[in-house]
Each structure stands twice: as C-alpha cells, then as structure tokens.
C-alpha cells in the first residue's frame, strides 16, 4: 500500500513539473525530501494552511491548487475533506468564516459579500456548497431608496466563491428570474446545477404585507443561465428543500420541498398569523412534474417547521429526514 501511494504521488508531482514548463527540483517543495514524500505531507495540510502556503513558491502554488491536490488525494485514497462555513445574518457586513474540522481552532475568514450601498440588512438568503464552490442566493434586504423603509424587498442576486482560488473573492452571477427570500434550495445530482423554489419577502411583524411565489428555476453553471421549471402546486415561502436520490417512480431523483406558508389569517380579526403548508411536494428531475408527498403533521398537532438534514445510504439514496424545531428533533423515513 505504501509503495502504491508513493508512486501515485510521484506521478502527480511529475505532472506538475511538466505543467510548469521546466523540471521542478525536489528542493523547491521541501528541501531534503523526495517529491513524492513532500507531496504527501503538503496534501495533508489543513485548508487554512494550504491557503496561506500557496504563496511560498511556484511549485507549492501548483501542488496546492485544486487541479493537482484533489487528484493526488484520490490517488492516495485519502478521505474526502469537508469544510464548514458559517454565515452571519448579514454577510455583506460581517465576513463568512470557514472551519476545517481537522484543525478545529483555525478559523479562516472569507471576504464579505459585495452589495449596493443602498441595500442593507440581508437575511433569509440561501447558502450552499456545490463541489469547490460556495453559493449565496437571494434573500430579503432593505432598500434605502424605497418607501416605506420598514418593508424588506426580495433579492434576485446570486454570488459564487471558488475555494480553489488562492485569492478568495465573490463572483456576481446572473440574477435569478424571480427575486426571493426564505426559499427551498438544493444542488442537483448532476454537477453545477442549483435548484430553487418558492420564497418571497415579508415584514417580520406584518406578514400580510409580504409576497409569496410558486415559481421554480435552476441555475446551469456551465451555461451561466437561470432557466424556469414547472411551478409548484401552491405558493410557498419559508420552505426548505433537498434532493432525494431515487425516491420517485422508476428510481427518479426528486427535489423535495417541505413546509412553508402560503397565506395568512388573523386572530380575532386583529393579529395577523401565517397559514402553514402541512404537506410536502416533490419535483421529478427527469420528468419535470410535481407530486404530493403527504402531510407532515395532523390537524391539531404541533407544527413541525425548521432546518432540515438528510441521512443517505452508500448509494446516495435518502433514508431518513430530520427536522429541528426549537429544542425538538423530528424524523421521518423516506
């Protein structure tokens, strides 16, 4: 096993030398060590260290780039590296922060999200990862040019950050077709595709002043284009979503949308309150059709609303869904 790993590292190091246009001496990696051993040591560094050390030399920059580092880790059969990114309430004012679980004390700040000077208070946005990219989509914000100032507006803005770049920056993507905040969002099984559905924007105290939508669209990273899909059966905002592999008829992958609210009523004719959607719906990613899943709670039961996490089997199929509701955790089998 050790011999196989060393030869694999040597092949990758040799590839780096060819890319650079000239032979790269071993001393340019770690003096006194062969290239294959030095490459193994460097690929085991934590993400913050990799980001800092790319500037050490040209050879290190080549080796620690995603194009070289990821194939090397696969060749060495190292486990996949997962990073945690924490987003503040308003990422345009406070920087998102990365954490590598291998180095739990090393936090790596990312640049704040660029925004218009007239916009502030961004919230209810969707943040997700697709491969080496981080996406921040939509949200609700306040526009200093609008009246009244206390009413948030939905945003159609989309940003992406490539973690493989030595210099991190947010790239502005084409806007979504429909502005939305508090919406369902998930990456599709095919790489480079993000699906969004529902959403809107509302006043935190007066929900009757808000908006809701049933629209669905997906972003094709290759074409850099947002494209519309079949609308949901009803308007939903405040919903959550995920992709369930093989959950549909014939093993079709589906985009599940759960919970949310589609209207409002008043208590005693005075206090506005939301009308929540008890059921879930699923969009077939091959057929493009929506189907009903069923109710998440019975009439009179406590509403189950909150962030969702899914548990998948070795083949990628979703087996259980967990929902956080206050201090309670609910689960359901798929």
N, C-alpha and C positions, 0 to 999 in steps of 0.2 A: 504493500500500500504506500509506504513512504517513497519508494523508488518511482512508482507511477505518478505520485503527486509532484515530485521534484522534476521529472521530465516534462510534465504538463506546464509547470511554472516556467521552465526553461524555454518551451516553445512560445509562450506568451511574451516573455522578455525578448526573445529573438524577433518577434513580430514588431515590438516597439522599436527596436533598433532599425528595422527596415523602414518603418514609417518616418523616422526622424531623418532619413536620407543618408545617415552615416552610422558606423558601428558605435554603440554606446558602451564604453568600458564599464566593468563591474564597479569600479571605484566611484562612478557617478551616482550609483544607487547607495550602497553602504560600503565604505572603504573596508577592505579586508574580508568581505564576504562574497561568495559567488552570486551571480544574478538571480538564480532560482531561489536560493535561501533568502536573499534580500527581498525578493518579490513577495514571498510568503509572509515575511514579517510585516511588510507595508500593507498588504491586503487585510491583515488582522487588526489594523488600527481602527479606532472608533471614528465615527463620522466627523465629529468636530476636529479631531486630529488630522484626518485626511484633508479637510477643507483648509486648515491652516498650513499644512506642509506641502501643498501643491506648488507653492511659490519657492520651495527650496532649490529646485533645479529643473532644467528642461526634462530630464529623464524622469524625475518624480512626478512632474505635471502630466507626462504621458502615461505613466503607470497608474496614477491615481485618478485618471479620467474614467468616466463610466464605460466608454467603449473598450477599455482594456481591463478595468478592475472587475467588472461583472463576469466576463468570460473566464477570467482567472479564478474567481471564487467558485464558479461552476466546475471548472476543471479540477479544483482541489476538493470538490464535494463538500464545501463549507455550507452551513445552513444559511438560508436567506436572512438578510439584515432588515429588520423592521425599525422604523423611526416613529416617534410620537411627536405630533405638532399641536401645540396649544394656541388657540386663537383668542385674543381679548374681545371684549364686547364691541369695540370699535377698532379694527385693525389698521385704519388709516391714521390713528393717533398713537397707538401702542403697538410695538413690534410683536408679531407671532414668534414663538420660541420652539426650537427643535430640541428633542431629547433622544439620545441614543441609549437604549436600555442597558447596553454593555458598559456604558460609563454614566451611571445614574446621577452623578454630581456635575456633569458637564452639560450646561445648557447653552445652546447656540442661537442667538437672536437673528431673525430674518429681517429684511428691511420692511418698514411699514407699507401698507397698501397705498398706492398713489390715488389721489382723489381731487375733485374740483374744490377750489377754495370756498365755493358757495354751499357745499354739502357737508353735513356733519352728523354724528350720532348713528353710524351704520350699525345695524343689528339685523337679526333674522336672516342672515346670509347662509349659504351652504358652502362648507369647506370639505373637500375630499381629495384623495390621492389616486392617481392613475399611473402606475409604473413609477417612474422617477419624477413625475410632475405633481405639484400641488395646485389645486384649482380653488378659487374663491368666486362664487357666482351670486348675483342678485343681492337681495336684502332690502331692508327698509331704512330710509335715511330722511333727514330733514333738509329742506332746501330753503336757504335764507332768502331766496327771490320769490317764494310763493307766499300766499296768504290763505288761511291763517297759518302762522308759524308752528302751531301745535299739532299739525296734521302730518304724519310721515307719508312719504311717497315711495312706491315700489321702485326698485332699480333693475335695469336690464344689463348692467355692467358685468363683464367676465374677465378674470385675470388668471394668469398661469405663471408658475415659477418652476424652473428646471433645477433640481437639486444636483444635477451632474455638472453644472457650470461652476467654475472656480469663483466667479463673481455672481452672487445671487441678486436677481432683480425680478420684479413683477412685469410680465408682458401683458399688454392690453389685447384681449381677443375681441372678435366681433361681438356686438351686443346680442343678447337673446332677443327673439322676436317679440316676446311679451315680458314686460317688467314684472318681477315677482319677488316676494319675500315669504318666509315660513312655508317652504315648498318641499316636496319629495324630490330626492336626487340620488343617483347611484351610477357607478361606472358599469358599462355593458361588458359581457364576457369577451367580445372582440375588442382588442386593444384600441385605445384612442377614441372611444365613444362614451359620451356622458349623456344620461337621460334625465330630464326634469319634467315635473308635472305639478299642476295646481299652484297654489300660493296666492298672494295678494299683498295687501298692506292695510293696516288699520290703526286707529288711535288706541293706545293702551287702556284708556278708560271708557271710551265710547265706541264699541265695536260696530255699531250701526253705521258709523262714518267710514268704515273700511271698504276694501274691494276684495273680490274673490274671483278665481278663474278656474276653468276646467281644461285649459289648454295643455298640450304635451308637445315637447320638442326634444331633439337630441343634437349634440354637437359632434361633428365629424372632424377630428383633429387633422386628418390628412388633407381634407378639402378646406379646412378652416371655415366651415359654414354651419349655421344652425338650420335645421330642417324640421318642419312640422310633422307631427304624428296624429293619430286619431285622438280626439278629445275624450276625457273621462266622462262617465255617465252623469256626473253631477259636479258642481263647483266644490272645490276643497281648498282650504288654507289651513296652515298649522299641521299639515300631514307629514308623515315620514315614509321613506321608501328604501327598498333594497332589491337586488336581483336574486331570484331563486332559480338555480340551475336545474333544468329538467323537471320542473314542478307542474308543467302544463300537459295537455294531451299529447301523446306521442313523444314525451320527453322534451317538450318545448321549453326553452328558457323564458322566464317571465319577470317583468318588473312589477313588484307588489307595491301598492300604495295603501297605507293604513291610517285610520283615524282622521283627525282634522275637523273642521267645522264648515258648514255651508250656508249658514244663515244666522239669524239672531231673533230673540224674542225679548219680552220684558217681564219682569217680576212685579206683579201688582200694577202693571201698566206704567211703571216708572223706571225701574233699574234694568238696563239692557244686559242681556246674557246670551252667550253663544248657543247655537243648536249644533251639537256634535254629531259627526257621522260614526255610527256604531260599526259599520261594516268595512271591509277591505275589498279592493279591486285589483286585478292583475292584467297587465298588458302583455300579450304574446309577442315576443321579439321577432318571431318569424312571420306569424300571421298578421300582426298589427291590429289585433282585435282585443277588446277589453272583456273580462268576465268577472262576475261577482264571486267573492270568497266566502262571505258569511259574516255574521255579527261577532264583534269582539266581546260584547257583554250583553246580558239580557236586560229587559226592561226592569227598572228598579234597582239594578246592581250599580256598584260604584264604577264610574268611568275609568277606563284604563288608557291613559294618554301619557306619552313620554318618549324619551330617546329609545331607539331600538338597536339591539345587537343580534346577530345571527350566528348559529353554530353550524358548520358544514362538515360533511364526511370527507373521506380521502378523495372521492371523485368530484368534489366541489358541490354536491347537492346539499341544499339547506335542509337540516333535520329538525332544528328547533329555533324558535324565535323568542327572545327575551325582551321585555319592556320594563323600563324603570319608571315608576310612578311614585314620586315622593321618596319614602323610605321602603317602599314595597317593590318587589320584582315579580312580574308575572311571566309565565312561559306558556308556549303552545307548540305542539308538534305539527309539522308540515306533512 
